[in-house]
Amino acid sequence: MSTGEVVADDSAARQVAERVYGERFETISQYVDILTSRGIEWGLLGPREPERIWTRHILNSAAMESLLPRGASVMDLGSGAGLPGLPLAILRPDLRVVLVESLQRRATFLQLAVDELGLSDRVDVVRGRAEETRLAVDVVACRAVAPLDKLVRWSAGHFLPDGQLMALKGDRAEQDLADAAVELKRRKLRGEVLTVRADQLADPTQVVVVRRAV
């Protein structure tokens, strides 16, 4: 692959991930094995996802890493199969991560994964809805959970006054931000869309970042 050439298939993306994760690649590979076996068996991942697991799920989640402050506490809201929380926790040992998931099956999957990956000293699983929990964090992170206005309503109490919401949103990020304008104004928040990538050869992705308005 030449410099500036974005990965075109998942085998190439795996090579990129090996460079991104370095000495932690064995752990992220173990997580991928969990996703593509138990994750599919339990219905948390579609049967076609293994062929794009590195591009669509691992590198996409890891792209958010550059935005996270050192030593941050992170809530993965609606964690599902652990995305983006577990790829971020594996990549960044300085992070304290809480995986919040309302469904029992998914919460059980997450706890098993955390234990098997040896992350239980700094990754917790909380079963429940975000709006029902009493957690204060530096960053609320999420991926493919809900429109931005709903995410703000569910999470503002967890990251305000000085934290941020970071939502992986893809191509509709600008529209989603515009659609949330009323909710953001009501809460005196501001949002912006940032384009990030896990590596110069990884696909770019868009993140909506929401903070308190200055």
C-alpha positions in Angstrom: 0.0 0.0 0.0 1.4 3.4 -0.9 1.1 6.4 1.4 -2.3 8.1 1.1 -4.0 5.0 -0.4 -7.0 4.0 1.7 -7.4 0.3 2.5 -9.7 -1.4 0.0 -10.4 -4.7 1.7 -10.5 -6.2 5.2 -7.3 -8.1 5.0 -5.5 -4.8 4.3 -7.4 -3.2 7.1 -6.2 -5.9 9.5 -2.6 -5.0 8.6 -3.4 -1.3 9.3 -4.9 -2.3 12.6 -1.8 -4.3 13.5 0.2 -1.1 13.1 -2.3 1.0 15.0 -2.6 -1.4 18.0 1.1 -2.5 18.1 1.8 -4.6 21.2 -2.0 -4.7 21.9 -2.8 -6.3 18.6 -3.1 -9.7 20.2 -5.9 -8.4 22.5 -7.8 -6.7 19.7 -7.6 -9.9 17.6 -9.0 -11.8 20.6 -11.9 -9.4 20.7 -12.5 -9.8 17.0 -12.6 -13.6 17.5 -15.2 -13.1 20.2 -17.3 -10.8 17.9 -17.2 -13.2 15.0 -18.1 -16.2 17.0 -20.2 -15.5 20.1 -21.2 -12.1 18.8 -22.9 -13.7 15.8 -24.2 -16.7 17.7 -25.9 -14.4 20.2 -27.3 -12.1 17.4 -25.2 -9.0 18.3 -23.5 -9.0 14.9 -24.8 -9.9 11.5 -23.6 -13.0 9.7 -21.9 -10.9 6.9 -20.0 -8.7 9.3 -16.8 -10.9 9.7 -15.8 -10.0 6.1 -15.6 -6.3 7.0 -14.9 -6.5 10.8 -11.6 -4.6 10.7 -12.8 -1.8 8.4 -16.4 -1.3 9.5 -16.0 -1.9 13.2 -12.5 -1.9 14.6 -10.7 0.9 12.7 -14.0 2.9 12.6 -14.2 2.8 16.4 -10.4 3.4 16.9 -10.7 6.6 14.8 -12.2 8.3 17.8 -9.0 7.7 19.9 -7.3 10.9 18.8 -10.1 13.0 20.2 -10.0 11.5 23.7 -8.1 13.4 26.5 -5.4 11.5 28.4 -6.8 9.6 31.4 -10.4 10.3 30.4 -13.3 8.5 31.8 -15.5 7.3 28.9 -19.1 6.1 28.8 -20.0 4.0 25.8 -23.7 4.6 25.6 -25.7 1.8 24.1 -22.6 -0.3 23.8 -24.2 -3.3 22.1 -21.3 -5.6 21.2 -18.8 -3.2 22.8 -18.3 -0.7 20.0 -16.7 1.7 20.2 -15.8 1.2 23.9 -13.8 -2.0 23.8 -11.6 -1.1 20.8 -10.8 2.2 22.5 -10.2 0.6 25.9 -7.7 -1.8 24.3 -6.0 0.9 22.3 -5.7 3.3 25.2 -4.8 1.8 28.6 -5.0 5.2 30.2 -8.8 5.3 29.7 -11.4 4.3 32.2 -14.4 2.9 30.3 -18.0 2.2 31.3 -20.1 0.1 28.8 -23.8 1.0 29.3 -26.3 -1.4 27.8 -29.9 -1.8 28.6 -30.5 -5.3 27.2 -29.5 -8.3 29.5 -28.2 -10.5 26.7 -25.9 -7.8 25.4 -24.8 -6.8 29.0 -23.9 -10.5 29.6 -21.9 -10.6 26.4 -20.0 -7.5 27.3 -19.1 -8.8 30.8 -17.9 -12.0 29.4 -15.8 -10.2 26.8 -14.3 -7.8 29.4 -13.3 -10.7 31.7 -11.8 -12.7 28.8 -9.8 -9.8 27.5 -8.4 -9.0 31.0 -9.9 -5.5 31.1 -12.0 -5.7 34.3 -9.6 -3.5 36.2 -10.6 -0.5 34.1 -13.7 -1.4 32.1 -17.1 -1.8 33.8 -20.4 -3.0 32.4 -23.6 -1.3 33.6 -26.9 -2.7 32.6 -29.5 0.0 32.2 -30.6 3.0 30.2 -28.1 5.9 30.2 -30.8 8.3 31.5 -31.4 6.1 34.5 -27.8 5.8 35.6 -25.9 8.2 37.8 -22.5 8.5 36.2 -20.3 11.5 35.6 -17.7 11.1 32.9 -15.4 13.2 30.8 -16.7 11.8 27.5 -19.9 10.0 26.4 -19.0 8.0 23.2 -21.5 6.2 21.0 -21.9 4.6 17.6 -25.1 4.0 15.6 -27.4 4.5 18.6 -29.9 7.3 17.9 -30.3 10.7 16.3 -28.2 13.4 17.9 -31.1 15.2 19.6 -32.0 12.0 21.5 -28.4 11.3 22.4 -28.1 14.8 23.9 -31.2 14.3 26.0 -30.0 10.9 27.2 -26.4 11.9 27.9 -26.2 15.6 28.8 -26.4 14.9 32.6 -23.4 12.6 32.4 -20.9 14.8 30.6 -21.9 18.3 31.6 -20.7 20.8 32.6 -17.1 20.3 31.4 -17.2 17.1 29.3 -18.2 16.2 25.8 -20.4 13.9 23.7 -18.7 12.2 20.8 -21.0 10.4 18.3 -19.7 8.4 15.4 -22.1 9.4 12.6 -20.8 8.7 9.1 -22.0 10.6 6.0 -25.1 12.1 7.6 -23.2 13.8 10.4 -23.8 17.4 9.2 -27.6 16.7 8.7 -27.9 15.1 12.1 -26.2 18.1 13.7 -28.5 20.5 11.9 -31.6 18.4 13.0 -30.5 18.7 16.6 -30.1 22.5 16.5 -33.2 23.2 18.7 -32.1 20.8 21.4 -28.6 22.1 21.4 -29.7 25.7 21.7 -32.1 24.8 24.5 -29.3 23.3 26.5 -26.7 25.9 25.6 -24.6 23.4 23.8 -22.6 23.7 20.6 -21.7 20.9 18.1 -19.2 20.4 15.3 -18.4 17.7 12.9 -14.8 16.4 12.8 -13.3 14.0 10.3 -10.9 11.5 11.9 -9.2 8.2 11.0 -7.3 5.6 13.0 -4.4 5.7 10.5 -3.5 7.6 7.4 -4.4 4.4 5.4 -7.7 3.9 7.2 -11.1 5.1 5.9 -12.1 8.5 7.4 -15.1 8.7 9.6 -17.1 11.6 10.9 -17.7 12.4 14.6 -20.1 14.9 16.0 -18.6 16.5 19.1 -20.9 18.3 21.5 -19.7 20.6 24.3 -21.1 23.4 26.4 -21.3 26.6 24.5 -18.7 29.2 25.5 
